[in-house]
Amino acid sequence: MKILDKYILKQYFQTFFFSVLIFIPVICVIDYAEKSEDFVKNKAPWDAILFDYFGSFVPFIINALSPIFVFLSTVWVVSRLAARTEVIAMLSSGMSFLRFMTPFFFGSVLLGCMIFYLVGWAVPITAKRKIAFENQYYKDPFYFDGRNVHYRVSDSTYVYLESYNNISNTGFKFTLEHIQNQKLIKKLSADIIQWDTLKRKWHLDKYMEYSFDGIQEKLHYGTNLDTVFNLTEKDFQSSYGLEEMLTMNELDQYIADLRLRGADNVNMYLNVKYERYAYPFAIIILTMMGVIISARKSRRGTGYQIAFGVALAFAFILFVFLSRSVAQANANISPLLLAFIPNITFAIITLIMYFTVPR
């Protein structure tokens, strides 16, 4: 790494972290002003607001707005270099424009790795505190209102509940069926089933167990049965912010569970997963685009280039939200394709600009 590379990387990283330090407090103040009435009404303690909520909110915002911060940082650094004719001096010395972009590329790769760690592990871990705080002091209490719910909990096991009370963790009109080769082998039923938080098991006070062997049928009545299957009280809790709280490993397991149960919202979580993989590439693409559009010295000044950069960055964020909405609404389009469409689109635009825009 040459002195010039170190100089460019230093400017790039300094500007990025300075942008974060400038914008994050402003965003936090705006968010607090919006929710302060609910915090006061629900008597949220200050230490919980500061550490549980904003301590988790800050990493979430840094991750969500990282494309904007990266793009603005790149535009600011390169436009200043161009305004001081430093870019012209570099290119006049025989350096190719591709060589000039190299330190920005490696800098964006490092930032992309940091963002991937944030979105994949750090943000979900901290989001657990944020969502718990919002459920307690901001959101209305959640009541599970599903009726006649069916779950597939394994390849051959199915659960039915007429209703469930998530406050007392009690289910009503419970049935557990084991089916093999399209034949009912065993059936366990009870009027009431309750989750035991200490044993982490389901408890049945009175139950009936049917077993079938050909034309032979056996019926057994019993009391005080503890059982486990791939369903817990968490499956009846609020799903608000669930996609934020799942790390990459937890997200993969949750998607596998949804597929096993035949759920209809698998695409939403697949899109979340692929978006996390797409984020680091977005950092690289937006950095390269920022270098290209701001490397030329403009008569309109640096302010015009920054304004143009802001517009493009927000267009990218809007593109991401649109693809996310389509993924949630349309099961016929690949979530992988939808997650990478913004990257593909802006990568094509960046290539066109590289070969056509004067530099």
Summary of the structure (lengths in Angstrom):
residues: 359
radius of gyration: 27.2
end to end distance: 24.0
largest distance: 91.7
contacts: 1062
relative contact order: 0.12
helix: 63%
strand: 18%
